């Protein structure tokens, strides 16, 4: 079981699961949900290594390991701490 921490609120999440539903429930704004608009950008504070690799959509928007799109992220395992 992985853990997603958003502004000090902890959420347990199955390994490999997308984080978009939890992020949206915590107030992160969403629009397209397909990685083209950049609305759901988050800052990874800790645990960058526990996320899936950046995809083509994130690369096209100039994202890096510390700034990602929450609609495109999956926690492979471990703990990830984010803010928005």
C-alpha positions as CSV (number, residue, x, y, z in Angstrom):
1,X,0.0,0.0,0.0
2,X,1.3,3.4,-1.0
3,X,0.7,6.7,0.7
4,X,-0.1,10.1,-0.8
5,X,0.3,13.2,1.5
6,X,-1.4,16.4,0.3
7,X,-0.7,19.4,2.5
8,X,-0.2,17.1,5.6
9,X,-3.4,15.0,5.0
10,X,-2.5,11.3,4.4
11,X,-4.2,9.0,2.0
12,X,-3.6,5.3,1.6
13,X,-3.6,4.2,-2.0
14,X,-2.9,0.8,-3.7
15,X,0.5,0.5,-5.4
16,X,0.3,1.6,-9.0
17,X,-2.9,3.5,-8.6
18,X,-3.5,6.9,-10.3
19,X,-3.7,9.8,-7.8
20,X,-6.2,12.0,-9.7
21,X,-9.3,11.1,-7.8
22,X,-7.7,11.8,-4.4
23,X,-6.2,15.0,-5.7
24,X,-9.5,16.2,-7.1
25,X,-11.3,15.4,-3.8
26,X,-8.6,17.5,-2.0
27,X,-9.4,20.5,-4.1
28,X,-6.7,20.4,-6.8
29,X,-8.4,21.9,-9.9
30,X,-8.9,19.6,-12.9
31,X,-10.1,20.3,-16.5
32,X,-9.2,18.0,-19.3
33,X,-8.0,15.0,-17.3
34,X,-5.8,13.9,-20.3
35,X,-2.6,15.9,-19.7
36,X,-2.9,18.7,-22.2
37,X,-4.2,21.7,-20.3
38,X,-1.8,21.7,-17.3
39,X,-4.6,22.7,-14.8
40,X,-3.8,20.0,-12.3
41,X,-0.2,20.8,-11.9
42,X,1.3,19.7,-8.5
43,X,4.6,20.2,-6.8
44,X,6.3,17.0,-5.5
45,X,7.9,17.8,-2.2
46,X,9.1,14.3,-1.3
47,X,9.0,10.9,-3.0
48,X,9.6,11.8,-6.7
49,X,11.3,8.4,-7.1
50,X,8.1,6.7,-6.1
51,X,6.1,8.0,-9.0
52,X,5.9,6.7,-12.6
53,X,8.1,8.4,-15.1
54,X,7.0,11.5,-16.9
55,X,5.0,10.8,-20.0
56,X,4.9,12.6,-23.4
57,X,2.1,14.9,-22.2
58,X,4.1,16.1,-19.2
59,X,7.3,16.5,-21.3
60,X,5.3,18.6,-23.8
61,X,4.3,21.0,-21.0
62,X,7.8,21.3,-19.7
63,X,7.2,19.3,-16.5
64,X,10.0,17.8,-14.5
65,X,10.3,15.3,-11.6
66,X,9.3,18.0,-9.1
67,X,6.4,19.5,-11.1
68,X,3.9,17.0,-12.5
69,X,0.3,16.7,-13.7
70,X,-1.7,14.9,-11.1
71,X,-4.0,13.4,-13.8
72,X,-0.9,11.6,-15.2
73,X,0.7,10.4,-12.0
74,X,0.7,6.9,-10.4
75,X,2.4,6.0,-7.2
76,X,4.5,2.9,-8.0
77,X,5.1,2.2,-4.2
78,X,6.1,4.1,-1.1
79,X,5.2,7.6,0.0
80,X,4.7,10.8,-2.0
81,X,4.2,14.2,-0.5
82,X,2.7,16.9,-2.7
83,X,1.2,20.4,-2.7
84,X,-0.5,22.6,-5.3
